[in-house]
């Protein structure tokens, strides 16, 4: 079957699914919501780099000895049993650093998508637009994460994607999704690349205390002339052991062709473990241990003999006076096989910094 016939068949199938549903449900009044988020931070890097920009492989809270806005956004959302839509506009150092390849005002789009329910049970959804990535357990919104700064594997895998996503909830325990996207963390497709990318996601929650996830990406981040295929897997599990103690274990592994058409592949990988303990209703602490290996510089290019082979640990303390406000302080240390961290006018194998943040999340219900 040709691509044109396949698209025609898909359009007819979706049309039949949509129009077969009860019109009265579509005419029900949707719920509108306005929400927002602000994350103001200060970071001090004890290596004292010459400028205020710190590490090229970090995209959050990445300024030295400077007060700044990591992420500020306003989100408009529509919720209905048969459709949904989200539009979120952003600014801050995260937007400047992580959307550097996007032209013009596309840098300010945090989220812009529309979704339709394709069946009567409302457990089959088609969403299209710019949406959060299906990869990983850490959000760009810091208040949703166990730690203030993001893990190395989160910082160096997609935070956002642009394309279409088909999601099916078989029951309360299983969710399955398939995606067709413009590329590896891209809103606009790379110039010279004519191939779309794809991905999958399988989530399993046997009970309210355990969540397991496997996400994939298949595609390229090159133009057609040098196209190297990239295959990526993300695994993680979230476990609520007790009322006070929880942890997340994650593992990323990817391979990419060394050259176009080659049967040889370069590999990168990253394990991480994060534990969180609630001291009381207002105080929490978290410890993270992680490692990232990218010897050939597929994702993180250093230009050194051993590439990026870095381990790290961090300690976090959070104070929540209310559920939507958090003050956080985190100490984080990196150690690399090669001297890749700027220190004054030279380079070091080690890097230690302290990051602090005050973040607030709000909506029109003041919840």
Secondary structure, 3 states (H helix, E strand, C coil): CCHHHHHHHHHHHHHHHHHCCCHHHHCCCCEEEEEEEEEEEEEEECCCECCCECCCCCCCCCECCEEEEEEEEEEEEEECCCEEEEEEEEECHHHHHHCCCCCHHHHHEEEEEEEEECCCCCCEEEEEEEEECCCCCCCCCHHHCCCCCCCHHHHCCCCEEEEEEEEEECCCCEEEEEEEECCCCCCCCCCCCCCCEEEEEEEEEEECCEEEEEEEEEEECCCHHHCCEEEEEEEEEEEECCCCEEEEEEEEEEEEECCCCCCCEEEEEEEEEEEEEECCCCEEEEEEEEEEEECCCCCCCCCCCCCEEEEEEEEEEEEEEECCEEEEEEEEEEEECCCCEEEECEEECEEEEEEEEEEEEEECCCC
